[in-house]
């Protein structure tokens, strides 16, 4: 039941960026001038171009309980939680063909702290029966993606993307000294991501809202059997959904 509640909470957290994405797309379509003339018709002939991205993300950690969890007489339940963060990045795109392109999007992700809610059986004097442990993060992310572009219809087209990413958490506490209330996370993470977006071609800039899902493949939990809040957990893998606005030349 605990895992189901955690999963439902994670799915529910998707609604924020999804709603933002839909509102942004509807607003852009409504406000987009229906020019007969195509803006920058030779844009796809450029070998490369650059831009910047502004993103909002909802992130959480997907936990796997340690085999000894049921033998634990202190922690009764653990539920993951999600929170929102923002990121600012640079975008570089290399055209391979009218359909395919390669894109790099290095970015700094601020906020988006993860947390776990613990139900305790025997809390200490300084604890309550429900304890929330927050894991702050400041991430430098290096995503590399392949984009598949649809046909351009006037000043509009859709695209899909898929790729890999490497994340480095500048707020990692994996080297911290032992403390009873710590859940240690490693500094590095590797993952895959996929998404969909739209290009709106204006006279001097391309406006592109997109949404993507990112799943970490690495176990970023530095488990310590001596720490009460850490030893009940086995693997921790990152999960993130990202809504981005990209402006390119």
Order of alpha helices (4+ residues) and beta strands (2+ residues): alpha-beta-beta-beta-beta-beta-beta-beta-beta-beta-beta-beta
